[in-house]
């Protein structure tokens, strides 16, 4: 990537998209593991079930923010590409 270039290039977008996909996959796997752990532990120990419920609630809260993060990322990518193309035509 050149230092004097305005805007973004396609090469600078890839890490952001990969990061978002990795976060989604890790969150989904975390929810599956927490749910399976809760079903395997049984209902004998209330403290374990409460802590697993808090973990599931935390992961779910983070996952609910991902569409907004994706929308902001898309807006940044579009604005960056527009700024990069405007810099070439002027």
C-alpha positions in Angstrom: 0.0 0.0 0.0 1.4 3.4 -0.9 1.7 6.1 1.7 0.5 9.0 -0.4 -2.7 7.3 -1.6 -6.1 8.6 -0.4 -8.9 6.3 0.6 -8.8 2.5 0.7 -7.9 -0.3 -1.6 -9.4 -3.8 -1.8 -6.3 -5.1 -0.1 -7.0 -3.0 3.0 -10.5 -4.4 3.3 -9.7 -8.1 3.6 -8.3 -8.0 7.2 -11.4 -6.3 8.5 -13.8 -8.7 6.8 -11.8 -11.7 8.0 -11.8 -10.4 11.6 -15.6 -10.0 11.5 -16.0 -13.5 10.2 -13.7 -15.0 12.8 -15.6 -13.2 15.6 -18.9 -14.6 14.3 -17.5 -18.1 14.1 -15.9 -17.9 17.6 -19.2 -16.6 19.0 -21.2 -19.4 17.4 -18.8 -22.1 18.6 -18.8 -20.6 22.1 -22.6 -20.7 22.2 -22.6 -24.3 21.1 -20.0 -25.3 23.7 -21.8 -23.4 26.5 -25.1 -25.0 25.6 -23.6 -28.5 25.4 -21.8 -27.9 28.7 -25.1 -26.9 30.3 -26.9 -29.9 29.1 -24.1 -32.3 30.1 -23.8 -30.8 33.6 -27.3 -31.6 34.6 -29.2 -29.4 37.0 -27.5 -30.6 40.2 -25.2 -27.6 40.8 -27.0 -24.3 40.5 -23.8 -22.2 40.6 -22.5 -23.9 37.5 -25.8 -23.4 35.6 -26.0 -19.8 36.6 -22.4 -19.1 35.5 -23.1 -20.9 32.2 -26.3 -18.8 31.7 -24.3 -15.6 32.3 -21.7 -16.7 29.7 -24.4 -17.5 27.2 -26.1 -14.1 27.9 -22.7 -12.3 27.4 -21.9 -14.0 24.1 -25.5 -13.4 22.9 -25.1 -9.7 23.8 -21.9 -9.4 21.8 -23.4 -11.3 18.9 -26.4 -8.9 18.8 -24.0 -6.0 18.1 -22.3 -7.7 15.1 -24.9 -6.6 12.5 -24.3 -2.9 13.5 -20.5 -3.5 13.4 -20.9 -5.1 9.9 -23.0 -2.1 8.7 -20.4 0.4 10.0 -17.7 -1.7 8.4 -19.5 -1.7 5.1 -20.0 2.1 5.3 -16.3 2.6 6.0 -15.4 0.4 3.0 -17.7 2.2 0.7 -16.6 5.7 1.8 -13.0 4.6 1.6 -13.4 3.2 -1.9 -15.2 6.4 -3.1 -12.5 8.6 -1.6 -9.9 6.5 -3.3 -11.6 6.8 -6.7 -12.2 10.5 -6.3 -8.5 11.0 -5.6 -7.6 9.2 -8.9 -9.9 11.4 -11.1 -8.8 14.7 -9.8 
